[in-house]
Amino acid sequence: MMKWINKIVKFLITYLKYYKLSLLVLVLTSLFSGFGTVAATLFLQFAINSVNANDFATTSIICGILIAYYACNWLVQFFQYSVNAKMSQKISKKIRNDIFTKLNNLSIKYFFNFCSYIEIVSIPIFSKYS
């Protein structure tokens, strides 16, 4: 079982080698989002512990910093999702094109070996029209 999984992973990695830059961008944006979320949580904890109840100026600055961070984080995640979607669509297209080329290179004899299955499936369809 593990042998097949290794073959499938190696097969898919061959398609990923064309998208090294996209993969790098995805890794960097994931790290930014992860570390940024931890940093924002620690910053918020520090802000809660250090701000007085009546200090509205500092509280508004802290809220502005957090809103700016979360807006920036949203933009980074949006960029990450769009890069991921484009990359996965291109990889899927390449796999489909490779399968199409492989099927076109097969001899017609290969398809005639499965003639009995095709006839069995097509009998109900064609019997109505004949």
C-alpha positions in Angstrom: 0.0 0.0 0.0 2.8 2.4 0.9 4.5 1.7 -2.3 1.6 3.0 -4.3 1.3 6.1 -2.2 5.0 6.9 -2.8 4.6 6.4 -6.5 1.6 8.8 -6.6 3.5 11.4 -4.5 6.5 11.2 -6.8 4.2 11.5 -9.8 2.6 14.7 -8.5 5.9 16.2 -7.5 7.0 16.0 -11.1 4.2 18.4 -11.9 5.1 20.7 -9.0 8.6 21.3 -10.2 7.4 23.9 -12.8 5.9 26.0 -10.1 8.8 26.5 -7.6 8.2 30.3 -7.4 4.5 29.8 -6.6 5.3 27.2 -4.0 7.8 29.6 -2.4 5.2 32.3 -2.3 2.7 30.0 -0.7 5.2 28.9 1.9 6.2 32.5 2.7 2.6 33.7 3.0 1.7 30.8 5.2 4.6 31.6 7.5 3.6 35.3 7.5 0.0 34.4 8.4 1.0 31.9 11.1 3.7 34.0 12.8 1.6 37.1 12.4 -1.3 35.6 14.1 0.9 34.5 17.1 2.5 38.0 17.2 -0.9 39.7 17.1 -2.1 37.5 20.0 1.0 38.3 22.0 0.7 42.0 21.2 -3.0 42.0 22.2 -2.1 40.2 25.5 0.6 42.8 26.2 -1.8 45.7 25.3 -4.5 44.4 27.6 -2.0 44.1 30.5 -0.4 47.5 30.1 -3.2 49.9 29.1 -5.1 51.8 31.8 -8.9 51.8 31.7 -9.2 55.5 31.0 -6.4 55.8 28.4 -8.4 56.1 25.3 -5.6 57.4 23.1 -3.4 54.4 23.6 -6.4 52.1 23.3 -7.3 53.6 19.9 -3.7 53.3 18.7 -3.6 49.7 19.7 -7.0 49.1 18.0 -5.7 50.8 14.8 -2.6 48.6 14.8 -4.6 45.5 15.2 -7.1 46.5 12.5 -4.2 47.3 10.1 -2.6 44.0 10.9 -5.8 42.0 10.3 -6.5 43.9 7.0 -2.9 43.2 5.9 -3.3 39.5 6.9 -6.6 39.3 4.9 -4.8 40.7 1.8 -2.0 38.2 2.2 -4.4 35.3 2.6 -6.4 36.5 -0.4 -3.2 36.6 -2.5 -2.3 33.2 -1.1 -5.6 31.7 -2.1 -5.5 33.2 -5.6 -1.9 31.9 -6.2 -3.0 28.5 -4.9 -6.1 28.4 -7.2 -4.1 29.4 -10.3 -1.4 26.9 -9.6 -3.8 24.0 -9.0 -5.7 24.9 -12.2 -2.6 24.9 -14.2 -1.4 21.6 -12.7 -4.8 20.0 -13.4 -4.7 21.3 -17.0 -1.2 19.9 -17.5 -2.2 16.5 -16.1 -5.3 16.5 -18.4 -3.3 17.4 -21.4 -0.7 14.7 -20.6 -3.5 12.1 -20.2 -5.1 13.3 -23.5 -1.7 12.9 -25.3 -1.2 9.5 -23.8 -4.6 8.3 -24.9 -4.0 9.7 -28.4 -0.7 7.7 -28.6 -2.4 4.4 -27.8 -3.1 2.1 -30.7 -6.6 1.5 -31.9 -6.1 -2.2 -30.9 -6.0 -1.2 -27.3 -9.6 0.1 -27.5 -10.8 -2.9 -29.4 -9.8 -5.1 -26.5 -12.6 -3.5 -24.5 -15.2 -3.8 -27.3 -17.4 -6.2 -25.4 -17.8 -3.8 -22.5 -18.7 -0.9 -24.8 -21.3 -3.0 -26.6 -22.9 -4.1 -23.3 -23.1 -0.5 -22.1 -24.4 0.9 -25.4 -27.1 -1.7 -26.1 -29.9 0.0 -24.2 -29.1 3.3 -25.7 -28.9 2.2 -29.3 -31.8 -0.3 -29.1 -34.3 2.6 -28.7 -33.1 4.3 -31.9 -32.8 1.2 -34.2 
